[in-house]
């Protein structure tokens, strides 16, 4: 009887093991994970030569060695290295030691106090270093989207193409795997075309990764895909002879297709199906950005530089604050028109490179600098977008790709690898100051007092500062809600939040978002602006002006002379904000 039980137990164990093995071999892609394929580390060990420097700290009084410090650079050990090898007491004694001057008399050395440094040994050595190898990646695009002439929609349902990339020689992508709306898929090789279907207005999430012959896998990437049937043919209550078309939108860091909007990717926020509002658009031609606004401060600068002859106007066409008079403005208008439109082509090019809307940038330049890229007499900000130290800090901290390119131009590569937030205060200040000067196009030796090449360069810097603000807005929303901004906030309102962040700082925006959530209200522009602290409310007018500016409108002199980038508030005084709330029941305002 006992033998029979043992046989039955053995059979059950074998059956369970076989079942587990079958379940592993038959697992669908939706149930697999790249972590099962990533056991192998993508690293290589190499030998490098280096030099070890042995330094002695000795006592002036006794000539005894009190500490030994080892470095891999020939310059003196810094304070942190002395602290590491010698401790805080000796480090303090070393930093407080004054220079001891020797004029040839031995007795003078007896009077020296503290410690002195001596290079004792220099030793060439070899060490083994582990180097990380580049990982495989996957990029996506849309194929099979046959567009009719002059149309942007697809005339048939397209495919989502995944393309794997293996950077290591002699290795290749063996398959692309993922999940589409919860369903698994896999394709052998380095390319995969996935047929798309209508998704609804919220879109669906796609996860995808590549597996390599090296024995590992790429990171898991995500994309939001939206496919909307377009036209009367989609109406079930009526018949139509319209040819079906489809509006296709993809948000992903791995997107290779056209029409990339970087902040949309950052926020995971789809643009409106019928296109963004006018102030968030990028036209195809420079002529479509043309404006003929009256800019009194710009006109004043052009008169001062001798580009406009206003000699027939009283006071030479200038007010005491440097702006043009009405007469001066009339004389300068043709030159002002040419000046404000000379940057249009560069603005559009930068917009296509970064995804920052061209009309938005032009509106901000109008509000901030009136298109004079130097430094006005009473404004300590530079460039077309009036970059300040605070703005420079944001772009260096929140735009890592820009920081990694810019920092080595100022500091050593080794120092830059620490990241902006980990640099010493004086190093951060050096980077901020250098960046502000880089966008300052003032040039006393140039024919018009402005280096126009530098002015065009400042447009690219400014666009990247806006991308940094998009990143910061994403983090603020996530910190307060635990969700991606696009799940809660419209594309247009997220840009308005970014403008608040840009002009008044993250403290203003973060506090207003927190109050709005605490009051149980949704994160709309109306609700969040209603909850801005009084000292932050100048940003409301700023946002409304930038988002409603047309070619017939331009900021007046009074608007410009008010500081366009207020300080971050410290101790606001509570007052009732003067904002018209559009609903019947407004949220609880800032108390």
C-alpha positions in Angstrom: 0.0 0.0 0.0 2.8 2.4 0.9 4.5 1.6 -2.4 1.4 2.5 -4.3 1.2 5.9 -2.5 4.8 6.6 -3.4 4.2 5.8 -7.0 1.2 8.1 -7.0 3.1 10.9 -5.4 6.0 10.4 -7.9 3.5 10.6 -10.8 2.0 13.8 -9.4 5.3 15.4 -9.1 6.3 14.5 -12.6 3.0 15.7 -14.0 3.4 19.1 -12.2 7.0 19.5 -13.5 5.8 18.7 -17.1 2.9 21.1 -16.8 5.3 23.9 -15.6 7.7 23.2 -18.5 4.8 23.2 -21.0 3.5 26.5 -19.6 6.9 28.1 -20.1 7.4 26.9 -23.7 3.9 27.9 -24.6 3.9 31.3 -22.9 2.6 34.0 -25.2 4.6 37.2 -25.8 2.1 39.0 -23.6 3.2 36.9 -20.7 7.0 37.1 -21.3 9.3 39.7 -20.1 12.7 41.0 -21.4 14.1 40.5 -17.9 14.1 36.7 -18.6 16.4 37.4 -21.6 18.7 39.9 -19.9 20.8 37.8 -17.6 24.0 38.6 -19.5 25.7 41.9 -18.6 26.6 44.1 -21.6 30.1 45.0 -20.4 33.7 44.4 -21.4 36.8 44.6 -19.3 39.9 46.5 -20.6 43.3 47.3 -19.2 44.3 51.0 -19.0 47.5 52.7 -18.0 47.5 55.3 -15.2 49.8 57.0 -12.9 49.5 56.9 -9.1 50.8 59.9 -7.2 51.8 59.5 -3.5 51.7 62.7 -1.5 52.9 63.2 2.0 51.6 65.8 4.5 54.4 66.6 6.9 54.6 68.7 10.0 56.7 71.9 9.7 57.7 71.6 13.4 58.8 67.9 13.4 59.1 67.0 9.7 57.1 63.9 10.6 54.7 62.4 8.0 51.2 62.8 9.4 49.3 61.5 6.5 49.6 59.9 3.0 47.3 60.9 0.1 47.0 59.0 -3.2 45.7 60.6 -6.4 45.6 59.8 -10.1 46.3 63.4 -11.2 49.5 65.3 -10.9 48.0 68.4 -9.4 47.8 68.9 -5.7 45.2 66.8 -3.8 42.0 68.7 -3.2 40.2 69.1 0.1 37.9 66.2 -0.4 40.8 63.8 -1.1 42.7 65.0 2.0 39.5 64.5 4.0 39.2 60.9 2.6 42.7 59.8 3.5 43.5 61.9 6.5 40.3 62.7 8.3 38.6 66.0 9.3 41.2 67.1 11.9 44.2 66.9 9.6 42.2 68.4 6.7 41.3 71.4 8.8 44.9 71.8 9.9 46.0 71.6 6.3 43.5 74.2 5.0 44.3 76.6 7.8 48.1 76.4 7.1 49.4 79.6 5.6 52.3 79.8 3.1 55.7 79.7 4.6 58.2 82.0 2.9 61.8 81.0 2.8 64.5 83.6 2.1 67.6 81.5 2.7 67.8 81.5 6.5 67.3 78.1 8.0 66.1 79.6 11.2 63.0 80.9 9.4 61.8 77.4 8.7 61.6 76.8 12.4 59.0 79.5 12.7 56.7 77.8 10.1 53.5 76.4 11.5 51.0 73.7 10.3 51.6 71.2 7.5 53.4 71.1 4.1 52.8 68.9 1.1 55.5 66.7 -0.5 55.3 64.6 -3.7 56.9 61.3 -2.5 56.4 58.8 -5.3 55.1 58.6 -8.9 54.3 55.1 -10.0 53.0 54.0 -13.4 50.4 51.2 -13.1 47.8 49.3 -15.1 44.3 48.6 -14.0 41.3 46.7 -15.3 38.2 48.8 -16.1 34.7 47.5 -16.8 33.2 49.4 -19.7 29.5 49.4 -20.5 28.7 48.5 -24.1 25.9 50.3 -26.0 22.5 48.5 -25.6 20.1 47.5 -28.4 17.3 49.9 -29.2 14.0 49.8 -31.1 12.5 52.7 -33.1 8.9 53.0 -34.4 7.3 54.7 -37.3 4.1 54.5 -39.4 4.2 52.8 -42.9 1.5 52.2 -45.4 -0.2 55.6 -44.8 -1.0 56.5 -48.4 -2.0 60.2 -48.2 -4.0 62.0 -50.8 -2.4 65.1 -52.3 -2.8 68.0 -49.8 -4.1 65.7 -47.1 -2.5 64.7 -43.8 -4.8 61.7 -43.0 -4.1 58.1 -44.1 -6.3 56.8 -46.9 -6.1 53.3 -45.4 -5.3 51.7 -42.1 -1.5 51.8 -41.8 1.1 49.7 -40.0 3.2 50.4 -37.0 6.7 49.5 -37.9 9.3 48.5 -35.2 12.9 48.6 -36.2 15.6 47.0 -34.0 19.1 48.4 -33.8 22.1 46.4 -32.5 25.2 48.6 -32.1 27.6 45.7 -31.5 29.5 44.2 -34.5 28.9 40.5 -35.2 25.6 40.7 -33.2 22.0 41.1 -34.4 18.4 41.5 -33.3 16.9 38.1 -33.3 13.3 39.2 -32.5 11.1 42.1 -31.6 8.5 41.4 -28.9 5.7 43.5 -27.3 2.2 44.0 -26.2 -0.4 45.9 -28.2 -3.4 46.8 -26.1 -2.7 43.9 -23.8 -2.2 41.4 -26.6 1.2 39.9 -27.2 3.0 39.9 -30.5 6.5 38.9 -31.7 8.4 39.0 -35.0 11.6 37.2 -35.9 14.5 39.5 -37.0 15.0 43.2 -36.6 11.8 44.5 -38.2 8.2 44.1 -37.4 5.0 45.6 -39.0 1.9 45.6 -36.8 -1.4 46.4 -38.4 -3.3 49.2 -36.7 -7.0 49.4 -35.9 -9.2 52.3 -34.7 -8.5 53.0 -31.0 -10.9 55.6 -29.8 -9.9 59.2 -28.8 -7.8 58.2 -25.8 -5.6 55.9 -27.8 -4.0 52.6 -26.6 -0.6 51.8 -25.0 2.0 49.7 -26.8 5.0 48.1 -25.1 7.9 46.8 -27.1 11.5 45.6 -26.9 14.2 43.8 -28.9 16.1 40.7 -28.0 19.7 40.3 -29.2 21.9 37.5 -30.2 24.3 38.8 -27.6 22.0 37.2 -25.0 20.2 40.2 -23.6 17.4 42.6 -24.5 16.8 46.3 -24.9 14.8 48.3 -22.3 11.0 48.1 -22.5 9.8 51.1 -24.5 6.2 52.4 -24.6 4.1 54.3 -27.1 0.6 55.7 -27.1 -1.1 55.2 -30.4 -4.3 56.9 -31.6 -6.2 55.9 -34.8 -9.4 57.8 -35.5 -11.7 57.1 -38.5 -12.2 60.4 -40.2 -15.1 61.7 -42.3 -18.9 61.0 -42.8 -18.2 57.3 -43.6 -17.7 56.7 -39.9 -21.3 57.8 -39.1 -23.5 54.6 -38.7 -26.7 56.6 -39.1 -26.0 57.7 -42.7 -24.5 56.4 -45.8 -21.7 58.3 -47.5 -19.6 58.0 -50.6 -16.6 59.5 -48.8 -13.4 57.5 -49.1 -12.4 56.4 -45.6 -9.4 58.2 -44.0 -7.7 57.7 -40.7 -6.1 60.2 -38.4 -3.0 58.5 -36.8 -1.0 59.9 -33.9 1.9 58.3 -32.1 3.6 59.4 -28.9 6.9 57.8 -28.0 10.5 58.6 -27.2 11.4 56.1 -30.0 9.3 57.8 -32.7 11.1 58.2 -36.1 8.3 59.6 -38.1 7.4 63.1 -39.1 5.5 65.6 -37.0 7.3 65.0 -33.7 6.1 67.2 -30.9 8.7 66.7 -28.1 6.6 68.1 -25.3 3.7 65.9 -26.3 6.1 63.0 -25.8 7.2 64.3 -22.4 3.7 64.8 -21.2 2.2 61.8 -23.1 -0.5 64.2 -24.2 -2.2 64.0 -27.7 -2.8 67.2 -29.6 -6.4 68.0 -30.5 -7.5 65.9 -33.5 -8.4 69.1 -35.5 -4.9 70.5 -34.7 -3.6 72.7 -32.0 -4.8 76.3 -31.5 -3.2 79.0 -33.6 -0.7 80.1 -31.0 0.7 76.5 -30.8 1.2 75.9 -34.5 4.3 75.7 -36.7 3.7 76.9 -40.3 5.6 75.5 -43.2 6.8 78.8 -44.6 8.5 81.7 -43.0 6.0 84.1 -44.7 3.3 82.5 -42.6 4.9 83.9 -39.4 5.1 87.4 -40.7 3.9 90.2 -38.5 3.8 94.0 -38.7 3.5 95.0 -35.0 4.5 98.3 -33.5 7.4 97.8 -31.1 8.3 101.1 -29.4 11.3 99.8 -27.5 12.7 98.0 -30.6 12.1 101.2 -32.7 14.0 103.2 -30.0 17.0 100.8 -30.2 17.0 101.0 -34.0 17.0 104.8 -33.8 19.9 104.8 -31.3 21.9 102.4 -33.6 21.4 104.8 -36.6 19.3 102.3 -38.6 16.4 104.7 -38.6 16.6 108.5 -39.3 14.2 110.3 -37.0 15.9 113.6 -37.0 12.7 115.4 -38.1 10.9 114.1 -34.9 10.9 116.2 -31.7 13.6 114.9 -29.3 15.0 112.8 -32.1 12.0 110.4 -31.9 13.0 109.1 -28.5 11.3 109.1 -25.1 13.4 109.5 -21.9 13.1 105.7 -21.2 14.7 104.9 -24.6 11.4 103.9 -26.3 10.4 105.6 -29.6 7.9 108.4 -29.6 4.8 108.1 -31.9 6.7 110.1 -34.5 9.8 107.9 -34.0 7.6 104.8 -34.4 6.1 106.0 -37.6 9.6 106.7 -39.0 10.9 103.3 -37.8 7.9 101.1 -38.8 9.4 99.8 -42.1 12.7 98.8 -40.4 10.8 97.4 -37.4 8.7 95.2 -39.8 11.9 93.8 -41.5 13.6 93.3 -38.1 10.8 91.4 -36.4 10.5 89.0 -39.4 14.2 88.3 -40.1 14.2 85.5 -37.5 11.1 83.6 -38.9 13.0 81.0 -41.0 15.3 80.2 -38.0 12.3 79.9 -35.7 10.6 77.4 -37.9 13.8 75.4 -38.4 14.3 75.2 -34.6 10.6 74.3 -34.1 10.9 71.4 -36.5 14.1 70.2 -34.7 12.7 70.4 -31.2 8.9 70.2 -31.5 8.5 73.6 -29.7 5.7 75.5 -31.7 7.1 78.3 -33.9 4.2 80.7 -33.2 4.6 80.2 -29.5 8.3 81.1 -29.7 7.6 84.2 -31.8 4.8 85.3 -29.4 7.2 84.9 -26.4 10.0 86.8 -28.2 7.5 89.6 -28.9 6.5 89.7 -25.2 10.0 89.3 -23.7 12.4 91.3 -25.9 10.4 92.9 -28.8 13.0 91.0 -31.0 16.0 92.9 -29.7 18.4 90.0 -28.7 20.9 92.2 -26.7 20.4 93.4 -23.2 18.2 96.4 -22.6 19.4 99.1 -20.2 17.1 98.1 -17.3 16.6 94.4 -18.0 19.3 91.9 -16.9 18.1 89.1 -19.2 19.6 88.2 -22.6 18.6 86.9 -26.0 15.3 87.0 -27.9 13.6 85.1 -25.1 15.3 87.0 -22.3 17.1 84.1 -20.6 17.8 84.8 -16.9 20.0 83.0 -14.5 16.9 81.2 -13.2 16.0 80.1 -16.8 19.6 79.0 -17.4 19.5 76.9 -14.2 16.3 75.2 -15.4 17.6 74.3 -18.9 20.9 72.9 -17.4 19.1 70.9 -14.7 16.0 69.7 -16.7 17.5 69.2 -20.2 20.2 66.6 -19.6 21.0 66.2 -23.4 21.6 69.9 -23.7 23.7 69.9 -20.5 25.9 67.1 -21.7 26.7 69.0 -24.9 27.1 72.4 -23.3 29.0 71.6 -20.1 32.3 70.3 -21.7 32.6 73.7 -23.5 33.1 75.3 -20.1 34.3 72.6 -17.6 36.3 69.4 -18.0 34.5 66.2 -19.2 35.2 64.5 -15.9 33.6 67.3 -14.0 30.6 67.4 -16.3 29.9 63.7 -15.8 28.8 64.5 -12.2 25.6 66.1 -13.5 24.6 69.7 -13.0 22.8 69.2 -9.7 26.0 67.6 -8.2 28.4 70.4 -9.3 29.9 72.8 -6.8 28.1 76.1 -6.5 30.8 78.1 -8.2 30.8 75.6 -11.1 27.0 75.9 -11.4 27.3 79.7 -11.4 30.0 79.5 -14.1 27.7 77.4 -16.3 24.7 79.7 -15.8 26.7 82.8 -16.5 28.3 81.4 -19.6 25.0 80.3 -21.0 23.3 83.7 -20.4 26.3 85.3 -22.2 26.1 82.8 -25.0 22.5 84.0 -25.9 23.4 87.7 -25.4 23.8 88.9 -29.0 24.9 92.5 -28.0 28.1 93.3 -30.1 29.4 96.8 -29.8 31.8 96.2 -32.7 29.1 94.9 -35.0 27.6 97.3 -37.6 24.1 97.3 -35.9 25.3 96.6 -32.4 24.0 93.0 -32.7 25.6 89.8 -33.7 22.8 88.3 -35.8 24.5 84.9 -35.9 24.5 84.8 -32.1 20.8 86.0 -32.1 19.8 83.0 -34.3 21.8 80.7 -32.0 19.9 82.0 -29.0 16.6 80.7 -30.6 17.8 77.1 -30.3 18.9 77.7 -26.7 15.5 79.2 -25.9 13.6 76.3 -27.4 15.6 73.9 -25.2 14.8 76.0 -22.2 11.1 75.5 -23.0 11.7 71.8 -23.3 13.3 71.9 -19.8 10.1 73.6 -18.5 8.0 70.9 -20.1 10.1 68.3 -18.2 9.7 70.2 -15.0 5.9 70.5 -15.4 5.7 66.8 -16.0 7.6 66.1 -12.7 5.4 68.6 -10.8 2.2 67.0 -12.0 3.5 63.5 -11.4 4.7 64.4 -7.9 1.2 65.7 -7.0 -0.9 63.0 -8.8 1.2 60.0 -9.5 0.0 60.1 -13.1 1.4 61.3 -16.5 0.2 64.9 -17.3 -1.6 63.7 -20.5 -3.9 61.5 -18.5 -5.3 64.6 -16.6 -4.6 67.8 -18.5 -5.2 69.0 -22.1 -2.3 69.7 -24.4 -3.1 73.5 -24.6 -3.4 73.8 -20.8 0.0 72.0 -20.3 1.6 74.6 -22.4 0.0 77.3 -20.3 1.3 75.6 -17.2 4.8 75.6 -18.8 4.6 79.3 -19.4 3.7 79.9 -15.7 6.7 77.7 -14.8 8.9 79.7 -17.2 7.9 83.2 -16.1 7.1 82.7 -12.4 9.0 79.5 -11.4 8.1 76.0 -10.3 7.1 77.1 -6.8 4.2 79.2 -8.1 2.9 76.4 -10.4 3.5 73.5 -7.9 1.6 75.3 -5.1 -1.3 76.2 -7.4 -1.6 72.6 -8.6 -1.5 71.3 -5.1 -4.3 73.7 -3.9 -6.4 72.8 -6.9 -6.2 69.1 -6.1 -6.8 69.7 -2.4 -10.0 71.6 -3.3 -11.2 68.7 -5.4 -11.0 70.4 -8.7 -9.7 69.2 -12.0 -6.4 70.5 -13.3 -7.6 73.0 -15.9 -6.0 76.3 -16.7 -9.0 78.1 -15.2 -8.8 76.2 -11.9 -5.0 76.3 -11.5 -4.7 80.0 -12.5 -7.5 80.7 -9.9 -5.3 79.2 -7.2 -2.1 81.0 -8.0 -0.7 82.9 -5.1 -1.1 86.7 -5.4 2.6 87.3 -6.0 2.4 84.7 -8.9 -0.6 86.2 -10.6 1.4 88.4 -13.0 1.9 85.1 -14.9 -1.9 85.0 -15.7 -1.6 88.1 -17.8 1.6 86.8 -19.3 0.0 83.5 -20.4 -3.2 85.2 -21.7 -1.1 87.6 -23.7 1.2 85.0 -25.2 -1.7 82.6 -26.0 -4.0 85.3 -27.6 -1.4 87.5 -29.4 -2.1 88.0 -33.0 -0.2 89.9 -35.7 -2.2 93.0 -34.9 -1.2 93.0 -31.3 2.1 93.7 -29.5 3.1 94.4 -25.9 3.3 98.1 -25.0 6.2 99.8 -23.4 4.6 99.7 -20.0 4.1 95.9 -20.3 7.7 95.3 -21.3 9.3 97.5 -18.6 7.5 95.4 -15.9 10.0 92.6 -15.2 9.0 89.8 -17.6 10.4 87.0 -15.4 9.4 87.6 -11.7 11.3 86.1 -8.8 10.1 82.9 -7.2 7.8 84.0 -4.4 8.9 83.5 -0.8 6.2 85.0 1.4 3.1 85.9 -0.6 0.4 88.1 0.8 -3.0 86.4 0.4 -5.5 88.4 -1.7 -8.5 87.4 -3.9 -7.2 86.7 -7.5 -9.0 88.8 -10.2 -9.8 85.9 -12.5 -13.2 85.3 -14.1 -14.1 81.6 -13.5 -16.0 80.2 -16.4 -18.3 77.7 -14.5 -21.2 78.3 -12.3 -19.5 76.9 -9.2 -15.9 78.2 -8.9 -13.3 76.2 -6.9 -12.2 77.2 -3.5 -9.7 80.0 -4.1 -6.4 80.5 -2.4 -7.4 81.5 1.1 
